[in-house]
């Protein structure tokens, strides 16, 4: 698969280029391979506090790369239950491993109906022209 085009089939996606994996009511959220490739080298990630509320479609953090600064948007609403502390010291994990070590936050899903608004891998591929 071309660089910046990895789209794991088991995940769900937003049009803002976040990926979501749901496991037992917890949504692990990260930045897609496409987005990290477009951003360039990630140099800083601003993360929310554990216990804060995420609101679907609203910014929860910031990602700064060599090329630009971009907001990170919550794919679902709920309580932030975990953040990836490794990103404060090694923000480049988002570039190196966007779907594994580079995850950003975990959210306890408040309203499972919101999951229906997310894109599957095929629709996300169409969205980015992959």
SVG drawing of the C-alpha trace seen along z (x, -y; Angstrom):
<svg xmlns="http://www.w3.org/2000/svg" viewBox="-28 -26 39 31">
<polyline fill="none" stroke="black" stroke-width="0.4" points="0.0,0.0 1.3,-3.5 2.8,-5.6 0.2,-7.5 -2.5,-5.2 -2.8,-2.5 -6.4,-2.1 -7.0,0.9 -10.4,2.4 -11.4,3.0 -11.3,-0.7 -13.8,-3.5 -12.8,-7.0 -13.8,-10.6 -13.7,-13.0 -11.2,-15.0 -8.8,-12.0 -9.0,-10.5 -9.3,-6.7 -11.4,-4.9 -11.2,-1.4 -14.1,-0.5 -13.5,2.2 -15.9,2.8 -17.3,-0.7 -13.9,-2.4 -12.9,-4.3 -9.2,-4.4 -8.5,-7.4 -5.6,-8.3 -4.5,-10.1 -4.7,-8.3 -1.7,-7.3 -3.0,-9.6 -3.1,-12.6 0.3,-12.0 1.8,-11.8 0.1,-15.1 1.2,-16.8 4.8,-15.8 7.0,-15.3 5.0,-15.7 6.9,-17.8 4.3,-18.4 1.0,-17.1 -1.3,-18.9 -3.4,-16.4 -6.5,-16.9 -6.6,-15.9 -8.0,-12.6 -11.6,-13.1 -12.4,-15.9 -15.4,-15.5 -15.0,-15.0 -17.8,-16.2 -18.2,-14.6 -16.9,-16.9 -15.2,-19.3 -11.5,-19.8 -9.9,-18.0 -6.3,-18.7 -3.7,-20.0 -1.1,-18.5 1.9,-20.5 4.0,-19.4 6.8,-20.9 4.3,-21.9 1.3,-23.1 -0.7,-23.1 -4.0,-21.2 -6.8,-20.5 -7.6,-17.0 -11.4,-16.3 -13.3,-13.9 -15.0,-11.2 -17.4,-10.4 -18.6,-12.0 -17.7,-10.8 -15.2,-10.9 -11.5,-10.9 -10.2,-7.9 -6.6,-7.7 -4.1,-9.7 -0.9,-8.5 1.8,-10.1 4.5,-8.8 3.5,-11.5 4.7,-14.3 8.3,-13.0 8.0,-11.3 5.4,-13.0 7.0,-11.3 5.3,-8.1 2.3,-9.4 4.4,-9.3 6.2,-6.1 3.2,-4.0 -0.1,-5.9 -2.3,-2.8 -0.3,-1.2 2.1,-3.2 0.9,-6.5 -2.7,-6.4 -3.7,-9.7 -6.6,-9.2 -9.2,-6.8 -12.8,-7.9 -15.5,-6.0 -18.3,-6.2 -21.3,-8.1 -23.7,-7.5 -23.2,-4.5 -25.5,-5.9 -22.7,-8.3 -20.7,-5.4 -23.0,-5.2 -21.8,-8.6 -18.2,-7.3 -16.8,-6.1 -15.8,-2.5 -12.5,-1.8 -14.0,-1.8 -15.8,-5.1 -12.7,-6.7 -10.6,-5.5 -13.1,-7.1 -12.9,-10.3 -9.1,-10.6 -9.1,-9.4 -7.1,-6.2"/>
</svg>
